[in-house]
């Protein structure tokens, strides 16, 4: 029974119909195999396309390498008046008037304050009167005696001679009377003494006449000239004190302080007013010795005061370093227009450039993010592999150290090289290993 069934099956397979079915089955299997292989190749191409479509576009920039950089250092100082003075009187007296107030603009030579001068004016009047007398006496000595004076002296001499002659005659007569003892000895002595006195008067009158005839001696003229000169110098001294009793502006400027008022007693050297020159202010800035050596006298620089930049010229360098800061003080003449006043005491800033040998790479500041251990990080675009599109890159995080900053860029050094593409911005929206497309 079983043999009969087997034989029947073999006959069925060997029949023409069975062969056709078998061929159809083999053909279907071959077609299925071809479709499967095609699907596999098609899946690989879809993966490449898919990776290209999922890559995030980022802005990238090529890294620049440098060997040296130019940096700016800022130094501060203060605006100062070119000239400033505490004005005081040279003598002590009561302040009669203060003619200006704080903030007033004054001109050179303008009267600012005045002392009480009544005592000086009285002294000057007295000295001028004495000077007039001394000058008159000098003029008299220089001119010599008048003829009237000489004539009077001669008349006095003649009168004295006549009286002397009369006295001699009387004495001779009295001598005869004395010899005869007609008069007393006492009466004779009185007449004799009178004759001797008249003799002396006659000699004095003769000497006076001789002096008048000879004229004034040069010594007398010189002595009187000395008296006149002394009085003139004393009058000039009082005039100088009168002039010093008026306080005048030594230069153009503005009154900064008023320290005394009317009625106060001003001591010699005591400040009454302080005056500041405001025509062209100057700036004093302390710089290290190496920075000061870069600026020569006459160099033009730009100095910032109150948020505005003004042209300035280096006009001086103090010869000694500041003891506390060990800096050299440079003086600049500031060219500030009258419409934009600059006041003494304002802060001034000066920028000084310096070339520094430093190897590194310039990258944008916004390309940096916080790294580890005090370092910073940036994202570099590297090859993503053969299975991705050529324009697709993979992000790799690199650690860098900031050496300097300038505006919107930073000089760094680390595990980057010149020419590397670095993500410029949006670093907070990407991660290491992410696929991206660069937009340069």
URRAMO-V515574 format. One line per field, one symbol per residue. burial: 1 if it has 9 or more other ideal C-beta (glycine too) atoms within 8 Angstrom, else 0. A space follows every 50 residues. Layout:
# URRAMO-V515574
burial->???
This chain:
# URRAMO-V515574
burial->00000000000000000100000000000000000000000000001110 11001101111110010010101010111110010011101011100101 00000100000111111001101100110110011011001000000011 00110110111011001101100110110000000011001101100110 11011101100100010001100110110011011001101101111010 11111001010000010101111111110011111110101100100000 10111000010111001000010000111111111100000101010111 11010001011111101100100011111110010001100111111111 1111000011111101000111110010010001111100
